[in-house]
């Protein structure tokens, strides 16, 4: 799910079957590392994020040379592996 406001996106990503996998710090760090990579590789500007036990919320801007779909897929693919 995403909502688009003036080039900012509010995005929610959930874990399959709402399992509480993100209650563990080592798994939260995978999400944080993914977000750091998106920022460092200039694919997105991360303004805010919240990691809940079974989902994450993001407020971010996708850089013009990339699409929301492309960047979100990369983020979710990396964190899933």
LUMLUMNU-516455 format. One record per residue: residue number from 0; residue in one letter; x, y, z of N, C-alpha, C, O, CB in turn. Coordinates in steps of 0.2 Angstrom, whole numbers, plus 5000, padded with zeros to 4 digits. Atoms other than C-alpha are relative to their C-alpha. Glycine has a CB too. Layout:
LUMLUMNU-516455
+------+------+------+------+------+------+------+------+------+------+------+------+------+------+------+------+------+
: resi : resn :  npx :  npy :  npz : capx : capy : capz :  cpx :  cpy :  cpz :  opx :  opy :  opz : cbpx : cbpy : cbpz :
+------+------+------+------+------+------+------+------+------+------+------+------+------+------+------+------+------+
:  NUM :    A :    X :    Y :    Z :    X :    Y :    Z :    X :    Y :    Z :    X :    Y :    Z :    X :    Y :    Z :
...
+------+------+------+------+------+------+------+------+------+------+------+------+------+------+------+------+------+
//
This chain:
LUMLUMNU-516455
+------+------+------+------+------+------+------+------+------+------+------+------+------+------+------+------+------+
: resi : resn :  npx :  npy :  npz : capx : capy : capz :  cpx :  cpy :  cpz :  opx :  opy :  opz : cbpx : cbpy : cbpz :
+------+------+------+------+------+------+------+------+------+------+------+------+------+------+------+------+------+
:    0 :    X : 5004 : 4994 : 5000 : 5000 : 5000 : 5000 : 5004 : 5006 : 5000 : 5010 : 5006 : 5003 : 4995 : 5000 : 5006 :
:    1 :    X : 4996 : 4993 : 4999 : 5006 : 5018 : 4997 : 4995 : 5005 : 4999 : 4990 : 5005 : 4995 : 5006 : 5000 : 4995 :
:    2 :    X : 5004 : 4994 : 5001 : 4999 : 5035 : 4997 : 5005 : 5005 : 4997 : 5011 : 5006 : 5000 : 4996 : 5003 : 5006 :
:    3 :    X : 4995 : 4995 : 5003 : 5007 : 5049 : 4986 : 4998 : 5007 : 5002 : 4992 : 5009 : 5000 : 5000 : 4999 : 4992 :
:    4 :    X : 5001 : 4993 : 4998 : 5008 : 5067 : 4993 : 5006 : 5004 : 4997 : 5011 : 5004 : 5000 : 4999 : 5001 : 5007 :
:    5 :    X : 4995 : 4996 : 5002 : 5018 : 5079 : 4983 : 5007 : 4997 : 5000 : 5012 : 5000 : 5003 : 5000 : 5007 : 5004 :
:    6 :    X : 4994 : 5004 : 5001 : 5032 : 5067 : 4978 : 5003 : 4997 : 5007 : 5008 : 4994 : 5007 : 5005 : 5005 : 4998 :
:    7 :    X : 4999 : 5004 : 4994 : 5032 : 5060 : 4996 : 4995 : 4994 : 5000 : 4990 : 4994 : 4998 : 5000 : 5004 : 5006 :
:    8 :    X : 5004 : 5006 : 5000 : 5026 : 5042 : 4998 : 5000 : 4998 : 5008 : 5005 : 4997 : 5011 : 5002 : 4995 : 4996 :
:    9 :    X : 5001 : 5003 : 4994 : 5019 : 5035 : 5014 : 4998 : 4992 : 4998 : 4993 : 4991 : 4995 : 4994 : 5003 : 5005 :
:   10 :    X : 5001 : 5007 : 5002 : 5021 : 5016 : 5012 : 5000 : 4995 : 5006 : 5004 : 4996 : 5011 : 5006 : 4998 : 4995 :
:   11 :    X : 5000 : 5005 : 4995 : 5017 : 5001 : 5023 : 5001 : 4993 : 4997 : 4999 : 4992 : 4991 : 4993 : 5000 : 5003 :
:   12 :    X : 4999 : 5007 : 5003 : 5024 : 4984 : 5020 : 4999 : 4995 : 5006 : 5002 : 4996 : 5012 : 5008 : 5000 : 4998 :
:   13 :    X : 5002 : 5005 : 4995 : 5018 : 4969 : 5030 : 5004 : 4993 : 4999 : 5005 : 4992 : 4993 : 4992 : 4999 : 5001 :
:   14 :    X : 4997 : 5007 : 5000 : 5025 : 4952 : 5034 : 4995 : 4995 : 4999 : 4989 : 4996 : 5001 : 5004 : 4998 : 5007 :
:   15 :    X : 5005 : 5005 : 5001 : 5016 : 4937 : 5027 : 4997 : 4997 : 5006 : 5000 : 4995 : 5011 : 5004 : 4994 : 4996 :
:   16 :    X : 5004 : 5003 : 4995 : 5002 : 4931 : 5038 : 5001 : 5004 : 5007 : 5000 : 5002 : 5012 : 5002 : 4993 : 5001 :
:   17 :    X : 4999 : 4995 : 4994 : 5007 : 4946 : 5050 : 5004 : 4997 : 5005 : 5003 : 4998 : 5011 : 4993 : 5002 : 5003 :
:   18 :    X : 4995 : 5003 : 4995 : 5020 : 4935 : 5059 : 5004 : 5006 : 5003 : 5006 : 5011 : 4999 : 5004 : 4995 : 4996 :
:   19 :    X : 4997 : 4995 : 4996 : 5029 : 4945 : 5072 : 5008 : 4999 : 4999 : 5011 : 4998 : 5005 : 4998 : 5000 : 5007 :
:   20 :    X : 4993 : 5002 : 5001 : 5047 : 4942 : 5064 : 5004 : 5006 : 5002 : 5010 : 5005 : 5004 : 5001 : 4999 : 4993 :
:   21 :    X : 4995 : 4994 : 4999 : 5053 : 4960 : 5067 : 5000 : 5002 : 5008 : 5002 : 5008 : 5009 : 4997 : 5006 : 4996 :
:   22 :    X : 4999 : 4999 : 4993 : 5052 : 4959 : 5086 : 5007 : 4999 : 5002 : 5009 : 5001 : 5007 : 4995 : 4996 : 5004 :
:   23 :    X : 4993 : 5001 : 4999 : 5070 : 4953 : 5085 : 5005 : 5005 : 4997 : 5004 : 5007 : 4992 : 5002 : 4993 : 4997 :
:   24 :    X : 4995 : 4995 : 5002 : 5084 : 4966 : 5084 : 5004 : 4998 : 4994 : 5005 : 5003 : 4990 : 5005 : 5002 : 5006 :
:   25 :    X : 4996 : 5001 : 5006 : 5094 : 4957 : 5071 : 4996 : 5000 : 4994 : 4999 : 5002 : 4989 : 5003 : 4992 : 5001 :
:   26 :    X : 5004 : 5000 : 5006 : 5080 : 4956 : 5059 : 4998 : 5008 : 4999 : 4997 : 5010 : 4993 : 4993 : 4996 : 5001 :
:   27 :    X : 5001 : 4992 : 5001 : 5076 : 4975 : 5062 : 5006 : 5003 : 4997 : 5005 : 5007 : 4993 : 4998 : 5003 : 5007 :
:   28 :    X : 4994 : 4998 : 5003 : 5094 : 4978 : 5058 : 5000 : 4999 : 4992 : 5003 : 5003 : 4989 : 5006 : 4998 : 5004 :
:   29 :    X : 5001 : 5001 : 5007 : 5091 : 4970 : 5041 : 4996 : 5005 : 4996 : 4998 : 5008 : 4991 : 4998 : 4993 : 4999 :
:   30 :    X : 5005 : 4995 : 5003 : 5077 : 4982 : 5037 : 5004 : 5007 : 5000 : 5004 : 5011 : 4995 : 4994 : 5001 : 5004 :
:   31 :    X : 4996 : 4994 : 5000 : 5088 : 4997 : 5043 : 5006 : 5000 : 4995 : 5007 : 5005 : 4992 : 5003 : 5001 : 5008 :
:   32 :    X : 4994 : 5001 : 5005 : 5103 : 4991 : 5033 : 4997 : 5001 : 4993 : 5000 : 5004 : 4989 : 5003 : 4994 : 5000 :
:   33 :    X : 5003 : 4999 : 5006 : 5091 : 4990 : 5018 : 4998 : 5007 : 4998 : 5000 : 5010 : 4993 : 4994 : 4996 : 4999 :
:   34 :    X : 5001 : 4993 : 5000 : 5085 : 5008 : 5021 : 5006 : 5004 : 4999 : 5006 : 5009 : 4995 : 4996 : 5002 : 5006 :
:   35 :    X : 4993 : 4996 : 5000 : 5103 : 5014 : 5023 : 5002 : 4999 : 4993 : 5005 : 5004 : 4990 : 5005 : 4997 : 5005 :
:   36 :    X : 4998 : 5001 : 5007 : 5107 : 5006 : 5006 : 4996 : 5004 : 4995 : 4999 : 5007 : 4991 : 5000 : 4992 : 4998 :
:   37 :    X : 5005 : 4996 : 5005 : 5092 : 5014 : 4997 : 5002 : 5008 : 5000 : 5003 : 5011 : 4995 : 4993 : 4999 : 5002 :
:   38 :    X : 4998 : 4993 : 4999 : 5098 : 5031 : 5004 : 5007 : 5001 : 4997 : 5008 : 5006 : 4993 : 5000 : 5002 : 5008 :
:   39 :    X : 4993 : 4999 : 5002 : 5117 : 5029 : 5001 : 5000 : 4999 : 4992 : 5005 : 5002 : 4989 : 5004 : 4995 : 5003 :
:   40 :    X : 4999 : 5001 : 5007 : 5114 : 5022 : 4983 : 4996 : 5005 : 4996 : 4995 : 5005 : 4990 : 4997 : 4993 : 4998 :
:   41 :    X : 5004 : 4994 : 5003 : 5103 : 5038 : 4980 : 4994 : 4998 : 4996 : 4992 : 5001 : 4991 : 5005 : 5004 : 4995 :
:   42 :    X : 5006 : 5002 : 5002 : 5088 : 5028 : 4976 : 4994 : 5003 : 5003 : 4988 : 5004 : 5000 : 4999 : 4993 : 5000 :
:   43 :    X : 5006 : 4997 : 4996 : 5077 : 5036 : 4989 : 5003 : 5004 : 5006 : 5008 : 5004 : 5008 : 4996 : 4994 : 5003 :
:   44 :    X : 4999 : 4996 : 4994 : 5077 : 5049 : 5003 : 4995 : 4998 : 5005 : 4989 : 4998 : 5004 : 4999 : 5008 : 4998 :
:   45 :    X : 5004 : 5002 : 4995 : 5071 : 5042 : 5019 : 4999 : 5005 : 5005 : 5003 : 5008 : 5008 : 5003 : 4993 : 5003 :
:   46 :    X : 5001 : 4994 : 4995 : 5062 : 5055 : 5030 : 4998 : 4997 : 5006 : 5000 : 5000 : 5012 : 4994 : 5004 : 4997 :
:   47 :    X : 5002 : 5003 : 4994 : 5054 : 5043 : 5043 : 4999 : 4993 : 4999 : 4996 : 4991 : 4993 : 4994 : 5004 : 5003 :
:   48 :    X : 5003 : 5007 : 5000 : 5051 : 5025 : 5047 : 4999 : 4997 : 5007 : 5002 : 5000 : 5011 : 5006 : 4996 : 4996 :
:   49 :    X : 5002 : 5004 : 4994 : 5044 : 5014 : 5060 : 5000 : 4993 : 4999 : 4997 : 4991 : 4994 : 4993 : 5003 : 5003 :
:   50 :    X : 5000 : 5007 : 5001 : 5047 : 4996 : 5062 : 4996 : 4997 : 5006 : 4997 : 4998 : 5012 : 5007 : 4997 : 5001 :
:   51 :    X : 5004 : 5003 : 4995 : 5033 : 4987 : 5071 : 5001 : 4992 : 5000 : 5005 : 4990 : 4995 : 4992 : 5001 : 4998 :
:   52 :    X : 4999 : 5007 : 5000 : 5033 : 4968 : 5075 : 4999 : 4996 : 4994 : 5002 : 4991 : 4992 : 4997 : 4997 : 5006 :
:   53 :    X : 5003 : 5004 : 5006 : 5024 : 4963 : 5059 : 5000 : 5004 : 4994 : 4997 : 5002 : 4989 : 4994 : 4997 : 5002 :
:   54 :    X : 5000 : 4995 : 5006 : 5026 : 4978 : 5047 : 5004 : 5006 : 5001 : 5006 : 5007 : 5007 : 4992 : 5002 : 4999 :
:   55 :    X : 4996 : 4993 : 5000 : 5035 : 4994 : 5043 : 4996 : 5005 : 4997 : 4992 : 5004 : 4992 : 5007 : 4999 : 4997 :
:   56 :    X : 5003 : 4994 : 5003 : 5029 : 5011 : 5039 : 5006 : 5005 : 4998 : 5011 : 5005 : 5001 : 4996 : 5004 : 5005 :
:   57 :    X : 4995 : 4996 : 5003 : 5040 : 5023 : 5028 : 4997 : 5006 : 4997 : 4991 : 5006 : 4994 : 5004 : 4996 : 4994 :
:   58 :    X : 5001 : 4994 : 5003 : 5039 : 5041 : 5023 : 5007 : 5001 : 4996 : 5012 : 5002 : 4999 : 4998 : 5006 : 5005 :
:   59 :    X : 4994 : 4999 : 5004 : 5051 : 5043 : 5008 : 4998 : 5003 : 4994 : 4993 : 5004 : 4991 : 5003 : 4993 : 4999 :
:   60 :    X : 5001 : 4997 : 5006 : 5054 : 5051 : 4992 : 5005 : 4996 : 4995 : 5010 : 4995 : 4997 : 5003 : 5008 : 5000 :
:   61 :    X : 4997 : 5004 : 5005 : 5059 : 5041 : 4977 : 5004 : 5005 : 4995 : 5000 : 5009 : 4992 : 4996 : 4995 : 4996 :
:   62 :    X : 4996 : 4996 : 5005 : 5073 : 5049 : 4966 : 4997 : 5000 : 4993 : 4994 : 4994 : 4991 : 5007 : 4999 : 5000 :
:   63 :    X : 5003 : 5000 : 5006 : 5067 : 5054 : 4949 : 5002 : 4995 : 4995 : 4998 : 4992 : 4991 : 5001 : 5007 : 4996 :
:   64 :    X : 4997 : 5006 : 5005 : 5078 : 5041 : 4939 : 4998 : 4993 : 5002 : 4999 : 4989 : 4999 : 5007 : 5001 : 5000 :
:   65 :    X : 5003 : 5007 : 4998 : 5069 : 5027 : 4949 : 4993 : 5001 : 5001 : 4990 : 5006 : 5001 : 5004 : 4998 : 5006 :
:   66 :    X : 5007 : 5000 : 4999 : 5051 : 5022 : 4951 : 4999 : 4997 : 5007 : 5003 : 4993 : 5010 : 4997 : 4995 : 4994 :
:   67 :    X : 5002 : 5002 : 4993 : 5042 : 5018 : 4967 : 5000 : 4992 : 5000 : 5003 : 4989 : 5004 : 4993 : 5002 : 5002 :
:   68 :    X : 5000 : 5007 : 5000 : 5039 : 5000 : 4961 : 5007 : 4997 : 5000 : 5008 : 4992 : 5003 : 4996 : 4998 : 4993 :
:   69 :    X : 4994 : 5003 : 5000 : 5057 : 4997 : 4957 : 5004 : 5000 : 5007 : 5007 : 4996 : 5009 : 5005 : 5004 : 4995 :
:   70 :    X : 4996 : 4999 : 4993 : 5064 : 5004 : 4974 : 4997 : 4996 : 5005 : 5000 : 4993 : 5009 : 5000 : 5007 : 5002 :
:   71 :    X : 5003 : 5004 : 4995 : 5051 : 4996 : 4984 : 5001 : 4992 : 4999 : 5002 : 4989 : 5004 : 4992 : 5001 : 5000 :
:   72 :    X : 4998 : 5007 : 5002 : 5054 : 4979 : 4975 : 5007 : 4998 : 5003 : 5008 : 4993 : 5006 : 4999 : 4999 : 4993 :
:   73 :    X : 4994 : 5001 : 4998 : 5072 : 4981 : 4979 : 5001 : 4999 : 5007 : 5004 : 4995 : 5010 : 5005 : 5005 : 4997 :
:   74 :    X : 5000 : 5000 : 4993 : 5069 : 4985 : 4997 : 4997 : 4993 : 5003 : 5000 : 4990 : 5007 : 4996 : 5006 : 5003 :
:   75 :    X : 5004 : 5006 : 4997 : 5057 : 4970 : 5000 : 5004 : 4994 : 4998 : 5004 : 4989 : 5002 : 4993 : 5000 : 4997 :
:   76 :    X : 4996 : 5006 : 5002 : 5068 : 4958 : 4990 : 5006 : 4999 : 5004 : 5007 : 4993 : 5007 : 5002 : 5001 : 4993 :
:   77 :    X : 4994 : 5000 : 4996 : 5084 : 4962 : 5000 : 4998 : 4998 : 5007 : 5001 : 4993 : 5010 : 5003 : 5007 : 5000 :
:   78 :    X : 5002 : 5002 : 4993 : 5075 : 4961 : 5017 : 4997 : 4993 : 5000 : 4997 : 4990 : 5005 : 4995 : 5005 : 5002 :
:   79 :    X : 5003 : 5006 : 5000 : 5066 : 4945 : 5012 : 5005 : 4994 : 5000 : 5004 : 4989 : 5003 : 4995 : 4999 : 4994 :
:   80 :    X : 4995 : 5005 : 5000 : 5082 : 4936 : 5008 : 5004 : 5000 : 5006 : 5009 : 4996 : 5007 : 5005 : 5001 : 4994 :
+------+------+------+------+------+------+------+------+------+------+------+------+------+------+------+------+------+
//
